[in-house]
Amino acid sequence: MFKLIEFIAVIATTVLNHIHGMVLAISHPDQVREQSASQIAVKEWIPAVSGIAVVTLVASFQPDGLNAIGVDLEVKARNFAALVEGFCWFAGILILVYFIYRFGFGRKKPNEFDVRISERPEVIETAKFRSGVERLVYLSILPVCVIAEEFVYRGYLVLYLGSRSGAYLPWAVFSVVLSVIVHLYQGRDLRNILIHLLLAVSLVGITLLTKNLFASITGHLFNNLAFTLNVWRLSDDQGLVPSSEKQKTVVNFAWILFALLNLYLVLAFFVWAIDIRFSIP
């Protein structure tokens, strides 16, 4: 009974929220354009923090603690090694995809598109963050959202449930299918499905290969950060500038504090988990 309760809790906090967001984006596409940057930030941050909290709580009841979801507490150097592996793996994938688009499909500039007329919800949402403060906030919640997804989709569903059931493959397939489904709002065409299938399979694959969550966290974060910075670069080049209406100083100050708190917690998590110590002889 307790196992069922924890499963429902994890699914409810993150997966169901993602599915609900996907359904809304498909059924009410104009809603994405109407949302402000602050609304998008809060909408993404709350379920992310909830997901991390629930999975951490579930793992804390296990004898291995966070080891159960792929965070090595005994030999933290393995976390660092997995971090490097994930970065190299996804850098290679992005380079490969670039050359496939460049030479396979003949697109001279694969990373170039018109942000102003794009109908892709993820592009519209990312382009909403135009001022320096807004982009600082988004960069602070981006790793929180990535860590939350990896805690749930790879840490809990693949490593945790796979280890407990003695069979990783069914949960790996389940994780991949869920990952593709919750991203259908970005497009239900074959191209979009194949891209997210490649991403999900790669994340699950590197997780199972290393048995460490930092490989998928780093790879996922690298992928999302590359996309975000590219959208912002194109937004600036194409004349999408911040609104002339200035926010109150108090509001800006509150958002900056929010961003700095997020960044501090993320950096603290990485420093604690990797535990790299420098010494001068």
Summary of the structure (lengths in Angstrom):
residues: 281
radius of gyration: 19.3
end to end distance: 55.1
largest distance: 62.2
contacts: 845
relative contact order: 0.14
helix: 79%
strand: 0%
